[in-house]
Amino acid sequence: MHKILPRPFSIFAPMNSKPKKIAFHTFGCKLNFAETSTIARSFYEKGYEKAENKELADLFVINTCTVTANAEKKCKSLIKQARKRNPNIQIALLGCYAELRPEELKQIEGVNYILGNEEKYKLIDHVEKAYENCYTVAGDINKSKIFSPSYSLGDRTRSFLKIQDGCDYYCTFCAIPFARGHSRSDTIEHLIKEANTIAKQGTKELILTGVNIGTFGVKEETNLFELLKQLENVEGIERIRISSIEPNLLTDEIIELAANSKVIMPHFHIPLQSGSDKILSQMKRKYRREVFADRVLKIKSLLPNACVAADVIIGFPGETDEDFMHTYDFIDQLPVSYLHVFTYSDRPETKASQFINKVTSKAKKERSQKLHILGEKKARNFHKESFDTKPTVLWEATKSNGFIHGYTENYIQVKTAYNPDIINTIKKVNLNIVDKDSDFLAIFEK
């Protein structure tokens, strides 16, 4: 049962008139972007206007993240900036941070709505009621069995499609199960309908998102493999990417399907977190390093040009120099394409926050630098392997410094001279010029 918890009106932005212009900002993962887009459409469909920037908005909606303390810090900073530039702006905080720590957010001056992960889809209903005081809508997300469908629109080339939510794993470092509840999925039938809707908008690429997408359909006696097989047949969708998937849930049949598919891209994002079995055990991960290595080698045996990205956490409580070197050497020996390196951050809800033997800030910084350097070396090697190949690129609409940008099948960023005629088209390119001044690998020359 949800409760509305009011606060004194006097210190908050006025709410006695319905806002007309709305601005949105999203922190965190691709899943959050899909959900923000869905919430935004609920406003636009009722005649609200999209503000050109947050300073001109009547209502500023922030979809929050709580993965790290830094994510929460950025959220607070953004609220302060928005209020400074527009003292009369109304502010709504949604999502994971709002779910876990509403009482903390209630202390921030200028916040009008705080809605958790289940209630956030009803933001427009609350806005239209025009309450005269600020409030929180609180509930018990861990009892929720509701799956709220979401997908992003507005980017002509790609769409984030939410297929799953929540997680039953409860790794000792992760607060997300507490913020999003138990694992639950959409149905394949409904997702195919949404994919067709997305395709009719002219969008060519789908990115499948969720909290733990490898558990898709398990409680409904289906699975990700079956979903992928059916999504392959959606007319107009020419590319499908699988977002982060646990190594123990990345099956041979999914990898083999991708290897034989013209639609499923050779791009895998697999969280490793640590190359030390001791640390993986303390994290309560459901695999050991040999499983990760086996998945990477299986991918590369069938898809030699595939991009394999890995998440790594350094500085987990009790991680010694030896444990770190196990991780470093393990990654160094594998054909991983690039790394996402995260510094461990205590989350109050988690078991790891109570662990002793915390790693010093100095050690965390040194280890992070070493892994970032290793990641850069891995990326250079991956790009070198792709040099003088002729992949295809889906060109995006963004114009930057006279260039247009896009991604190859295996997620290499490419740019060429801006040409509006190629926006949202898939063209074969020759990766033959390395761009040393940016993150882009090459300039396409006709």
Secondary structure, 3 states (H helix, E strand, C coil): CCEEEECCCCCCCCCCCCCCEEEEEECCCHHHHHHHHHHHHHHHCCCCEECCCHHHCCEEEEEECCCCHHHHHHHHHHHHHHHHHCCCCEEEEEEHHHHHCHHHHCCCCCCCEEECCCHHHHHHHHHHHCCCCCEEEECCHHHCCCCCCCECCCCCCEEEEECEECCCCCCCCCCHHHHHCCCEECCHHHHHHHHHHHHHCCCCEEEEECCCHHHCCHHHCCCHHHHHHHHCCCCCCCEEEECCCCHHHCCHHHHHHHHCCCCECCEEEEEEECCCHHHHHHCCCCCCHHHHHHHHHHHHHHCCCCEEEEEEEECCCCCCHHHHHHHHHHHHCCCCCEEEEEECCCCCCCHHHHCCCCCCHHHHHHHHHHHHHHHHHHHHHHHHHHCCCCCEEEEEEEEECCEEEEEECCCCEEEEECCHHHCCCEEECCEEEECCCCCCCEEECC
